[in-house]
Amino acid sequence: MTVERAVLLTVGTLIIASILLAVYVNLNWLWLTGLLGAHLVQASFTGMCPVVMMLKRMGLPSKPGFT
């Protein structure tokens, strides 16, 4: 698994979890979904993502051109 696929898996899992929590527990969990979306927009402009840094430290390979 590469860093790119791991990021997609992590964010996708968190979004699905927050939606399920919003449906079955409390609507305030939708704030997590919004924060994840805002972070994705921010990361697309700045290139800084804590999840990517953590996955690289864990030794996952990344594709060329991905920072």
PDB file of N, CA, C, O and CB in Angstrom:
ATOM      1  N   MET A   1       0.845  -1.176   0.000  1.00  0.00           N
ATOM      2  CA  MET A   1       0.000   0.000   0.000  1.00  0.00           C
ATOM      3  C   MET A   1       0.888   1.237   0.000  1.00  0.00           C
ATOM      4  O   MET A   1       1.901   1.286   0.698  1.00  0.00           O
ATOM      5  CB  MET A   1      -0.960  -0.001   1.218  1.00  0.00           C
ATOM      6  N   THR A   2       0.504   2.223  -0.778  1.00  0.00           N
ATOM      7  CA  THR A   2       1.268   3.468  -0.844  1.00  0.00           C
ATOM      8  C   THR A   2       0.628   4.515   0.060  1.00  0.00           C
ATOM      9  O   THR A   2      -0.488   4.335   0.547  1.00  0.00           O
ATOM     10  CB  THR A   2       1.352   3.987  -2.301  1.00  0.00           C
ATOM     11  N   VAL A   3       1.348   5.608   0.274  1.00  0.00           N
ATOM     12  CA  VAL A   3       0.852   6.706   1.101  1.00  0.00           C
ATOM     13  C   VAL A   3      -0.449   7.248   0.524  1.00  0.00           C
ATOM     14  O   VAL A   3      -1.388   7.532   1.268  1.00  0.00           O
ATOM     15  CB  VAL A   3       1.905   7.832   1.206  1.00  0.00           C
ATOM     16  N   GLU A   4      -0.510   7.391  -0.785  1.00  0.00           N
ATOM     17  CA  GLU A   4      -1.698   7.961  -1.423  1.00  0.00           C
ATOM     18  C   GLU A   4      -2.939   7.120  -1.142  1.00  0.00           C
ATOM     19  O   GLU A   4      -3.994   7.655  -0.805  1.00  0.00           O
ATOM     20  CB  GLU A   4      -1.482   8.084  -2.931  1.00  0.00           C
ATOM     21  N   ARG A   5      -2.809   5.811  -1.280  1.00  0.00           N
ATOM     22  CA  ARG A   5      -3.951   4.930  -1.026  1.00  0.00           C
ATOM     23  C   ARG A   5      -4.311   4.899   0.455  1.00  0.00           C
ATOM     24  O   ARG A   5      -5.489   4.817   0.803  1.00  0.00           O
ATOM     25  CB  ARG A   5      -3.650   3.514  -1.517  1.00  0.00           C
ATOM     26  N   ALA A   6      -3.314   4.964   1.325  1.00  0.00           N
ATOM     27  CA  ALA A   6      -3.569   4.968   2.762  1.00  0.00           C
ATOM     28  C   ALA A   6      -4.310   6.232   3.190  1.00  0.00           C
ATOM     29  O   ALA A   6      -5.176   6.179   4.063  1.00  0.00           O
ATOM     30  CB  ALA A   6      -2.257   4.844   3.532  1.00  0.00           C
ATOM     31  N   VAL A   7      -3.971   7.372   2.577  1.00  0.00           N
ATOM     32  CA  VAL A   7      -4.673   8.620   2.896  1.00  0.00           C
ATOM     33  C   VAL A   7      -6.135   8.515   2.465  1.00  0.00           C
ATOM     34  O   VAL A   7      -7.033   8.897   3.215  1.00  0.00           O
ATOM     35  CB  VAL A   7      -3.988   9.833   2.205  1.00  0.00           C
ATOM     36  N   LEU A   8      -6.373   8.004   1.268  1.00  0.00           N
ATOM     37  CA  LEU A   8      -7.746   7.830   0.796  1.00  0.00           C
ATOM     38  C   LEU A   8      -8.529   6.897   1.723  1.00  0.00           C
ATOM     39  O   LEU A   8      -9.686   7.168   2.045  1.00  0.00           O
ATOM     40  CB  LEU A   8      -7.752   7.278  -0.641  1.00  0.00           C
ATOM     41  N   LEU A   9      -7.907   5.815   2.145  1.00  0.00           N
ATOM     42  CA  LEU A   9      -8.556   4.869   3.052  1.00  0.00           C
ATOM     43  C   LEU A   9      -8.869   5.523   4.393  1.00  0.00           C
ATOM     44  O   LEU A   9      -9.965   5.345   4.925  1.00  0.00           O
ATOM     45  CB  LEU A   9      -7.670   3.638   3.263  1.00  0.00           C
ATOM     46  N   THR A  10      -7.927   6.273   4.941  1.00  0.00           N
ATOM     47  CA  THR A  10      -8.113   6.914   6.240  1.00  0.00           C
ATOM     48  C   THR A  10      -9.232   7.948   6.197  1.00  0.00           C
ATOM     49  O   THR A  10     -10.130   7.929   7.038  1.00  0.00           O
ATOM     50  CB  THR A  10      -6.815   7.571   6.695  1.00  0.00           C
ATOM     51  N   VAL A  11      -9.179   8.838   5.231  1.00  0.00           N
ATOM     52  CA  VAL A  11     -10.194   9.897   5.140  1.00  0.00           C
ATOM     53  C   VAL A  11     -11.563   9.307   4.816  1.00  0.00           C
ATOM     54  O   VAL A  11     -12.566   9.723   5.396  1.00  0.00           O
ATOM     55  CB  VAL A  11      -9.799  10.936   4.069  1.00  0.00           C
ATOM     56  N   GLY A  12     -11.615   8.362   3.916  1.00  0.00           N
ATOM     57  CA  GLY A  12     -12.889   7.718   3.575  1.00  0.00           C
ATOM     58  C   GLY A  12     -13.519   7.022   4.765  1.00  0.00           C
ATOM     59  O   GLY A  12     -14.728   7.117   4.974  1.00  0.00           O
ATOM     60  N   THR A  13     -12.709   6.322   5.546  1.00  0.00           N
ATOM     61  CA  THR A  13     -13.208   5.637   6.738  1.00  0.00           C
ATOM     62  C   THR A  13     -13.727   6.631   7.767  1.00  0.00           C
ATOM     63  O   THR A  13     -14.780   6.414   8.367  1.00  0.00           O
ATOM     64  CB  THR A  13     -12.109   4.771   7.356  1.00  0.00           C
ATOM     65  N   LEU A  14     -12.990   7.727   7.975  1.00  0.00           N
ATOM     66  CA  LEU A  14     -13.429   8.733   8.943  1.00  0.00           C
ATOM     67  C   LEU A  14     -14.724   9.414   8.504  1.00  0.00           C
ATOM     68  O   LEU A  14     -15.578   9.706   9.341  1.00  0.00           O
ATOM     69  CB  LEU A  14     -12.336   9.778   9.145  1.00  0.00           C
ATOM     70  N   ILE A  15     -14.878   9.668   7.218  1.00  0.00           N
ATOM     71  CA  ILE A  15     -16.106  10.300   6.729  1.00  0.00           C
ATOM     72  C   ILE A  15     -17.297   9.369   6.904  1.00  0.00           C
ATOM     73  O   ILE A  15     -18.353   9.796   7.371  1.00  0.00           O
ATOM     74  CB  ILE A  15     -15.958  10.698   5.250  1.00  0.00           C
ATOM     75  N   ILE A  16     -17.139   8.111   6.538  1.00  0.00           N
ATOM     76  CA  ILE A  16     -18.228   7.149   6.712  1.00  0.00           C
ATOM     77  C   ILE A  16     -18.574   6.992   8.190  1.00  0.00           C
ATOM     78  O   ILE A  16     -19.749   6.938   8.551  1.00  0.00           O
ATOM     79  CB  ILE A  16     -17.848   5.786   6.105  1.00  0.00           C
ATOM     80  N   ALA A  17     -17.554   6.918   9.044  1.00  0.00           N
ATOM     81  CA  ALA A  17     -17.797   6.780  10.485  1.00  0.00           C
ATOM     82  C   ALA A  17     -18.542   8.001  11.029  1.00  0.00           C
ATOM     83  O   ALA A  17     -19.471   7.852  11.823  1.00  0.00           O
ATOM     84  CB  ALA A  17     -16.462   6.590  11.242  1.00  0.00           C
ATOM     85  N   SER A  18     -18.147   9.198  10.613  1.00  0.00           N
ATOM     86  CA  SER A  18     -18.808  10.397  11.131  1.00  0.00           C
ATOM     87  C   SER A  18     -20.253  10.491  10.650  1.00  0.00           C
ATOM     88  O   SER A  18     -21.120  10.954  11.391  1.00  0.00           O
ATOM     89  CB  SER A  18     -18.037  11.649  10.712  1.00  0.00           C
ATOM     90  N   ILE A  19     -20.520  10.065   9.439  1.00  0.00           N
ATOM     91  CA  ILE A  19     -21.898  10.077   8.940  1.00  0.00           C
ATOM     92  C   ILE A  19     -22.749   9.067   9.700  1.00  0.00           C
ATOM     93  O   ILE A  19     -23.882   9.367  10.079  1.00  0.00           O
ATOM     94  CB  ILE A  19     -21.933   9.772   7.428  1.00  0.00           C
ATOM     95  N   LEU A  20     -22.210   7.877   9.924  1.00  0.00           N
ATOM     96  CA  LEU A  20     -22.959   6.880  10.698  1.00  0.00           C
ATOM     97  C   LEU A  20     -23.200   7.348  12.126  1.00  0.00           C
ATOM     98  O   LEU A  20     -24.282   7.138  12.675  1.00  0.00           O
ATOM     99  CB  LEU A  20     -22.213   5.546  10.709  1.00  0.00           C
ATOM    100  N   LEU A  21     -22.195   7.982  12.732  1.00  0.00           N
ATOM    101  CA  LEU A  21     -22.371   8.512  14.082  1.00  0.00           C
ATOM    102  C   LEU A  21     -23.415   9.630  14.095  1.00  0.00           C
ATOM    103  O   LEU A  21     -24.185   9.742  15.049  1.00  0.00           O
ATOM    104  CB  LEU A  21     -21.032   9.029  14.634  1.00  0.00           C
ATOM    105  N   ALA A  22     -23.448  10.450  13.057  1.00  0.00           N
ATOM    106  CA  ALA A  22     -24.445  11.518  12.975  1.00  0.00           C
ATOM    107  C   ALA A  22     -25.858  10.942  12.853  1.00  0.00           C
ATOM    108  O   ALA A  22     -26.802  11.473  13.437  1.00  0.00           O
ATOM    109  CB  ALA A  22     -24.144  12.441  11.781  1.00  0.00           C
ATOM    110  N   VAL A  23     -25.996   9.866  12.100  1.00  0.00           N
ATOM    111  CA  VAL A  23     -27.313   9.263  11.904  1.00  0.00           C
ATOM    112  C   VAL A  23     -27.788   8.561  13.176  1.00  0.00           C
ATOM    113  O   VAL A  23     -28.952   8.689  13.556  1.00  0.00           O
ATOM    114  CB  VAL A  23     -27.276   8.269  10.734  1.00  0.00           C
ATOM    115  N   TYR A  24     -26.903   7.826  13.828  1.00  0.00           N
ATOM    116  CA  TYR A  24     -27.323   6.979  14.940  1.00  0.00           C
ATOM    117  C   TYR A  24     -27.053   7.548  16.327  1.00  0.00           C
ATOM    118  O   TYR A  24     -27.624   7.058  17.301  1.00  0.00           O
ATOM    119  CB  TYR A  24     -26.653   5.675  14.827  1.00  0.00           C
ATOM    120  N   VAL A  25     -26.204   8.566  16.452  1.00  0.00           N
ATOM    121  CA  VAL A  25     -25.858   9.086  17.776  1.00  0.00           C
ATOM    122  C   VAL A  25     -26.287  10.543  17.922  1.00  0.00           C
ATOM    123  O   VAL A  25     -27.173  10.858  18.717  1.00  0.00           O
ATOM    124  CB  VAL A  25     -24.351   8.955  18.025  1.00  0.00           C
ATOM    125  N   ASN A  26     -25.656  11.429  17.152  1.00  0.00           N
ATOM    126  CA  ASN A  26     -25.915  12.859  17.321  1.00  0.00           C
ATOM    127  C   ASN A  26     -25.492  13.580  16.036  1.00  0.00           C
ATOM    128  O   ASN A  26     -24.448  13.277  15.459  1.00  0.00           O
ATOM    129  CB  ASN A  26     -25.149  13.433  18.573  1.00  0.00           C
ATOM    130  N   LEU A  27     -26.308  14.528  15.603  1.00  0.00           N
ATOM    131  CA  LEU A  27     -26.003  15.263  14.372  1.00  0.00           C
ATOM    132  C   LEU A  27     -24.731  16.088  14.458  1.00  0.00           C
ATOM    133  O   LEU A  27     -24.178  16.468  13.426  1.00  0.00           O
ATOM    134  CB  LEU A  27     -27.146  16.163  14.023  1.00  0.00           C
ATOM    135  N   ASN A  28     -24.256  16.373  15.653  1.00  0.00           N
ATOM    136  CA  ASN A  28     -23.026  17.156  15.799  1.00  0.00           C
ATOM    137  C   ASN A  28     -21.805  16.438  15.225  1.00  0.00           C
ATOM    138  O   ASN A  28     -20.777  17.078  15.004  1.00  0.00           O
ATOM    139  CB  ASN A  28     -22.786  17.474  17.265  1.00  0.00           C
ATOM    140  N   TRP A  29     -21.886  15.136  14.977  1.00  0.00           N
ATOM    141  CA  TRP A  29     -20.773  14.413  14.353  1.00  0.00           C
ATOM    142  C   TRP A  29     -20.534  14.871  12.924  1.00  0.00           C
ATOM    143  O   TRP A  29     -19.471  14.604  12.364  1.00  0.00           O
ATOM    144  CB  TRP A  29     -21.039  12.915  14.374  1.00  0.00           C
ATOM    145  N   LEU A  30     -21.495  15.551  12.326  1.00  0.00           N
ATOM    146  CA  LEU A  30     -21.298  16.072  10.973  1.00  0.00           C
ATOM    147  C   LEU A  30     -20.221  17.151  10.940  1.00  0.00           C
ATOM    148  O   LEU A  30     -19.656  17.428   9.882  1.00  0.00           O
ATOM    149  CB  LEU A  30     -22.610  16.629  10.426  1.00  0.00           C
ATOM    150  N   TRP A  31     -19.930  17.766  12.096  1.00  0.00           N
ATOM    151  CA  TRP A  31     -18.823  18.718  12.162  1.00  0.00           C
ATOM    152  C   TRP A  31     -17.513  18.043  11.779  1.00  0.00           C
ATOM    153  O   TRP A  31     -16.655  18.663  11.149  1.00  0.00           O
ATOM    154  CB  TRP A  31     -18.716  19.324  13.569  1.00  0.00           C
ATOM    155  N   LEU A  32     -17.353  16.775  12.155  1.00  0.00           N
ATOM    156  CA  LEU A  32     -16.136  16.044  11.785  1.00  0.00           C
ATOM    157  C   LEU A  32     -16.034  15.913  10.273  1.00  0.00           C
ATOM    158  O   LEU A  32     -14.959  16.089   9.701  1.00  0.00           O
ATOM    159  CB  LEU A  32     -16.116  14.650  12.441  1.00  0.00           C
ATOM    160  N   THR A  33     -17.148  15.604   9.630  1.00  0.00           N
ATOM    161  CA  THR A  33     -17.159  15.512   8.169  1.00  0.00           C
ATOM    162  C   THR A  33     -16.761  16.848   7.542  1.00  0.00           C
ATOM    163  O   THR A  33     -15.974  16.881   6.597  1.00  0.00           O
ATOM    164  CB  THR A  33     -18.551  15.080   7.664  1.00  0.00           C
ATOM    165  N   GLY A  34     -17.296  17.936   8.060  1.00  0.00           N
ATOM    166  CA  GLY A  34     -16.951  19.260   7.552  1.00  0.00           C
ATOM    167  C   GLY A  34     -15.487  19.601   7.763  1.00  0.00           C
ATOM    168  O   GLY A  34     -14.845  20.167   6.879  1.00  0.00           O
ATOM    169  N   LEU A  35     -14.954  19.258   8.934  1.00  0.00           N
ATOM    170  CA  LEU A  35     -13.541  19.514   9.207  1.00  0.00           C
ATOM    171  C   LEU A  35     -12.633  18.707   8.287  1.00  0.00           C
ATOM    172  O   LEU A  35     -11.605  19.208   7.831  1.00  0.00           O
ATOM    173  CB  LEU A  35     -13.220  19.194  10.660  1.00  0.00           C
ATOM    174  N   LEU A  36     -13.005  17.468   8.015  1.00  0.00           N
ATOM    175  CA  LEU A  36     -12.218  16.648   7.091  1.00  0.00           C
ATOM    176  C   LEU A  36     -12.231  17.257   5.688  1.00  0.00           C
ATOM    177  O   LEU A  36     -11.198  17.301   5.019  1.00  0.00           O
ATOM    178  CB  LEU A  36     -12.762  15.202   7.052  1.00  0.00           C
ATOM    179  N   GLY A  37     -13.380  17.717   5.250  1.00  0.00           N
ATOM    180  CA  GLY A  37     -13.461  18.360   3.942  1.00  0.00           C
ATOM    181  C   GLY A  37     -12.627  19.632   3.871  1.00  0.00           C
ATOM    182  O   GLY A  37     -11.931  19.877   2.886  1.00  0.00           O
ATOM    183  N   ALA A  38     -12.705  20.440   4.928  1.00  0.00           N
ATOM    184  CA  ALA A  38     -11.914  21.670   4.971  1.00  0.00           C
ATOM    185  C   ALA A  38     -10.422  21.358   4.978  1.00  0.00           C
ATOM    186  O   ALA A  38      -9.632  22.061   4.347  1.00  0.00           O
ATOM    187  CB  ALA A  38     -12.285  22.503   6.206  1.00  0.00           C
ATOM    188  N   HIS A  39     -10.042  20.307   5.690  1.00  0.00           N
ATOM    189  CA  HIS A  39      -8.628  19.935   5.715  1.00  0.00           C
ATOM    190  C   HIS A  39      -8.150  19.463   4.347  1.00  0.00           C
ATOM    191  O   HIS A  39      -7.025  19.766   3.950  1.00  0.00           O
ATOM    192  CB  HIS A  39      -8.387  18.844   6.755  1.00  0.00           C
ATOM    193  N   LEU A  40      -8.981  18.732   3.626  1.00  0.00           N
ATOM    194  CA  LEU A  40      -8.597  18.286   2.287  1.00  0.00           C
ATOM    195  C   LEU A  40      -8.371  19.484   1.360  1.00  0.00           C
ATOM    196  O   LEU A  40      -7.430  19.486   0.566  1.00  0.00           O
ATOM    197  CB  LEU A  40      -9.677  17.356   1.702  1.00  0.00           C
ATOM    198  N   VAL A  41      -9.226  20.492   1.459  1.00  0.00           N
ATOM    199  CA  VAL A  41      -9.054  21.700   0.646  1.00  0.00           C
ATOM    200  C   VAL A  41      -7.759  22.400   1.041  1.00  0.00           C
ATOM    201  O   VAL A  41      -6.978  22.797   0.177  1.00  0.00           O
ATOM    202  CB  VAL A  41     -10.265  22.660   0.812  1.00  0.00           C
ATOM    203  N   GLN A  42      -7.528  22.554   2.350  1.00  0.00           N
ATOM    204  CA  GLN A  42      -6.309  23.203   2.840  1.00  0.00           C
ATOM    205  C   GLN A  42      -5.069  22.446   2.382  1.00  0.00           C
ATOM    206  O   GLN A  42      -4.100  23.056   1.933  1.00  0.00           O
ATOM    207  CB  GLN A  42      -6.331  23.302   4.371  1.00  0.00           C
ATOM    208  N   ALA A  43      -5.095  21.120   2.495  1.00  0.00           N
ATOM    209  CA  ALA A  43      -3.936  20.312   2.112  1.00  0.00           C
ATOM    210  C   ALA A  43      -3.667  20.386   0.610  1.00  0.00           C
ATOM    211  O   ALA A  43      -2.517  20.278   0.182  1.00  0.00           O
ATOM    212  CB  ALA A  43      -4.147  18.857   2.530  1.00  0.00           C
ATOM    213  N   SER A  44      -4.706  20.568  -0.186  1.00  0.00           N
ATOM    214  CA  SER A  44      -4.494  20.668  -1.635  1.00  0.00           C
ATOM    215  C   SER A  44      -3.745  21.947  -2.000  1.00  0.00           C
ATOM    216  O   SER A  44      -3.010  21.975  -2.987  1.00  0.00           O
ATOM    217  CB  SER A  44      -5.835  20.621  -2.375  1.00  0.00           C
ATOM    218  N   PHE A  45      -3.926  22.998  -1.213  1.00  0.00           N
ATOM    219  CA  PHE A  45      -3.229  24.255  -1.481  1.00  0.00           C
ATOM    220  C   PHE A  45      -1.837  24.300  -0.865  1.00  0.00           C
ATOM    221  O   PHE A  45      -0.895  24.777  -1.497  1.00  0.00           O
ATOM    222  CB  PHE A  45      -4.043  25.412  -0.967  1.00  0.00           C
ATOM    223  N   THR A  46      -1.700  23.807   0.363  1.00  0.00           N
ATOM    224  CA  THR A  46      -0.427  23.941   1.076  1.00  0.00           C
ATOM    225  C   THR A  46       0.477  22.729   0.938  1.00  0.00           C
ATOM    226  O   THR A  46       1.694  22.848   1.080  1.00  0.00           O
ATOM    227  CB  THR A  46      -0.686  24.195   2.526  1.00  0.00           C
ATOM    228  N   GLY A  47      -0.095  21.567   0.663  1.00  0.00           N
ATOM    229  CA  GLY A  47       0.694  20.346   0.582  1.00  0.00           C
ATOM    230  C   GLY A  47       1.065  19.773   1.945  1.00  0.00           C
ATOM    231  O   GLY A  47       1.787  18.779   2.026  1.00  0.00           O
ATOM    232  N   MET A  48       0.570  20.401   3.027  1.00  0.00           N
ATOM    233  CA  MET A  48       0.889  19.926   4.366  1.00  0.00           C
ATOM    234  C   MET A  48      -0.258  19.079   4.906  1.00  0.00           C
ATOM    235  O   MET A  48      -1.389  19.552   5.021  1.00  0.00           O
ATOM    236  CB  MET A  48       1.178  21.110   5.309  1.00  0.00           C
ATOM    237  N   CYS A  49       0.041  17.823   5.235  1.00  0.00           N
ATOM    238  CA  CYS A  49      -0.971  16.929   5.777  1.00  0.00           C
ATOM    239  C   CYS A  49      -0.317  16.065   6.861  1.00  0.00           C
ATOM    240  O   CYS A  49       0.609  15.307   6.574  1.00  0.00           O
ATOM    241  CB  CYS A  49      -1.607  16.041   4.649  1.00  0.00           C
ATOM    242  N   PRO A  50      -0.792  16.177   8.096  1.00  0.00           N
ATOM    243  CA  PRO A  50      -0.209  15.385   9.180  1.00  0.00           C
ATOM    244  C   PRO A  50      -0.314  13.879   8.950  1.00  0.00           C
ATOM    245  O   PRO A  50       0.574  13.126   9.350  1.00  0.00           O
ATOM    246  CB  PRO A  50      -0.878  15.737  10.480  1.00  0.00           C
ATOM    247  N   VAL A  51      -1.398  13.436   8.305  1.00  0.00           N
ATOM    248  CA  VAL A  51      -1.558  11.999   8.040  1.00  0.00           C
ATOM    249  C   VAL A  51      -0.465  11.511   7.092  1.00  0.00           C
ATOM    250  O   VAL A  51       0.082  10.425   7.284  1.00  0.00           O
ATOM    251  CB  VAL A  51      -2.959  11.705   7.440  1.00  0.00           C
ATOM    252  N   VAL A  52      -0.146  12.302   6.076  1.00  0.00           N
ATOM    253  CA  VAL A  52       0.908  11.924   5.132  1.00  0.00           C
ATOM    254  C   VAL A  52       2.252  11.838   5.840  1.00  0.00           C
ATOM    255  O   VAL A  52       3.018  10.900   5.618  1.00  0.00           O
ATOM    256  CB  VAL A  52       0.983  12.929   3.970  1.00  0.00           C
ATOM    257  N   MET A  53       2.538  12.824   6.696  1.00  0.00           N
ATOM    258  CA  MET A  53       3.806  12.796   7.428  1.00  0.00           C
ATOM    259  C   MET A  53       3.906  11.556   8.318  1.00  0.00           C
ATOM    260  O   MET A  53       4.966  10.937   8.404  1.00  0.00           O
ATOM    261  CB  MET A  53       3.958  14.064   8.278  1.00  0.00           C
ATOM    262  N   MET A  54       2.799  11.193   8.980  1.00  0.00           N
ATOM    263  CA  MET A  54       2.782  10.026   9.853  1.00  0.00           C
ATOM    264  C   MET A  54       2.980   8.740   9.044  1.00  0.00           C
ATOM    265  O   MET A  54       3.738   7.859   9.451  1.00  0.00           O
ATOM    266  CB  MET A  54       1.461   9.966  10.639  1.00  0.00           C
ATOM    267  N   LEU A  55       2.303   8.633   7.907  1.00  0.00           N
ATOM    268  CA  LEU A  55       2.414   7.424   7.088  1.00  0.00           C
ATOM    269  C   LEU A  55       3.818   7.265   6.513  1.00  0.00           C
ATOM    270  O   LEU A  55       4.320   6.148   6.396  1.00  0.00           O
ATOM    271  CB  LEU A  55       1.389   7.456   5.957  1.00  0.00           C
ATOM    272  N   LYS A  56       4.455   8.391   6.151  1.00  0.00           N
ATOM    273  CA  LYS A  56       5.827   8.318   5.642  1.00  0.00           C
ATOM    274  C   LYS A  56       6.786   7.866   6.736  1.00  0.00           C
ATOM    275  O   LYS A  56       7.711   7.099   6.472  1.00  0.00           O
ATOM    276  CB  LYS A  56       6.268   9.681   5.081  1.00  0.00           C
ATOM    277  N   ARG A  57       6.566   8.345   7.984  1.00  0.00           N
ATOM    278  CA  ARG A  57       7.400   7.895   9.105  1.00  0.00           C
ATOM    279  C   ARG A  57       7.231   6.411   9.376  1.00  0.00           C
ATOM    280  O   ARG A  57       8.152   5.749   9.855  1.00  0.00           O
ATOM    281  CB  ARG A  57       7.067   8.685  10.360  1.00  0.00           C
ATOM    282  N   MET A  58       6.036   5.884   9.065  1.00  0.00           N
ATOM    283  CA  MET A  58       5.777   4.461   9.254  1.00  0.00           C
ATOM    284  C   MET A  58       6.444   3.625   8.163  1.00  0.00           C
ATOM    285  O   MET A  58       6.461   2.397   8.244  1.00  0.00           O
ATOM    286  CB  MET A  58       4.271   4.196   9.271  1.00  0.00           C
ATOM    287  N   GLY A  59       6.992   4.287   7.144  1.00  0.00           N
ATOM    288  CA  GLY A  59       7.735   3.587   6.111  1.00  0.00           C
ATOM    289  C   GLY A  59       6.963   3.230   4.864  1.00  0.00           C
ATOM    290  O   GLY A  59       7.461   2.467   4.037  1.00  0.00           O
ATOM    291  N   LEU A  60       5.751   3.760   4.698  1.00  0.00           N
ATOM    292  CA  LEU A  60       5.011   3.468   3.483  1.00  0.00           C
ATOM    293  C   LEU A  60       5.636   4.203   2.304  1.00  0.00           C
ATOM    294  O   LEU A  60       6.011   5.368   2.430  1.00  0.00           O
ATOM    295  CB  LEU A  60       3.531   3.857   3.640  1.00  0.00           C
ATOM    296  N   PRO A  61       5.751   3.542   1.177  1.00  0.00           N
ATOM    297  CA  PRO A  61       6.320   4.210   0.000  1.00  0.00           C
ATOM    298  C   PRO A  61       5.311   5.179  -0.601  1.00  0.00           C
ATOM    299  O   PRO A  61       4.103   5.012  -0.434  1.00  0.00           O
ATOM    300  CB  PRO A  61       6.760   3.176  -1.057  1.00  0.00           C
ATOM    301  N   SER A  62       5.814   6.193  -1.303  1.00  0.00           N
ATOM    302  CA  SER A  62       4.915   7.113  -1.989  1.00  0.00           C
ATOM    303  C   SER A  62       5.308   7.181  -3.466  1.00  0.00           C
ATOM    304  O   SER A  62       6.435   6.865  -3.849  1.00  0.00           O
ATOM    305  CB  SER A  62       4.957   8.530  -1.334  1.00  0.00           C
ATOM    306  N   LYS A  63       4.349   7.601  -4.271  1.00  0.00           N
ATOM    307  CA  LYS A  63       4.605   7.739  -5.705  1.00  0.00           C
ATOM    308  C   LYS A  63       5.443   8.986  -5.948  1.00  0.00           C
ATOM    309  O   LYS A  63       5.373   9.932  -5.163  1.00  0.00           O
ATOM    310  CB  LYS A  63       3.275   7.807  -6.506  1.00  0.00           C
ATOM    311  N   PRO A  64       6.227   9.011  -7.007  1.00  0.00           N
ATOM    312  CA  PRO A  64       7.000  10.214  -7.326  1.00  0.00           C
ATOM    313  C   PRO A  64       6.093  11.420  -7.541  1.00  0.00           C
ATOM    314  O   PRO A  64       5.031  11.309  -8.154  1.00  0.00           O
ATOM    315  CB  PRO A  64       7.855   9.980  -8.570  1.00  0.00           C
ATOM    316  N   GLY A  65       6.522  12.573  -7.031  1.00  0.00           N
ATOM    317  CA  GLY A  65       5.766  13.792  -7.203  1.00  0.00           C
ATOM    318  C   GLY A  65       4.771  14.057  -6.096  1.00  0.00           C
ATOM    319  O   GLY A  65       4.131  15.108  -6.091  1.00  0.00           O
ATOM    320  N   PHE A  66       4.618  13.136  -5.156  1.00  0.00           N
ATOM    321  CA  PHE A  66       3.692  13.325  -4.039  1.00  0.00           C
ATOM    322  C   PHE A  66       4.489  13.763  -2.829  1.00  0.00           C
ATOM    323  O   PHE A  66       5.434  13.085  -2.424  1.00  0.00           O
ATOM    324  CB  PHE A  66       2.887  12.024  -3.735  1.00  0.00           C
ATOM    325  N   THR A  67       4.111  14.908  -2.241  1.00  0.00           N
ATOM    326  CA  THR A  67       4.878  15.424  -1.101  1.00  0.00           C
ATOM    327  C   THR A  67       4.159  15.205   0.191  1.00  0.00           C
ATOM    328  O   THR A  67       4.664  15.580   1.249  1.00  0.00           O
ATOM    329  CB  THR A  67       5.168  16.890  -1.271  1.00  0.00           C
TER     330      THR A  67
END
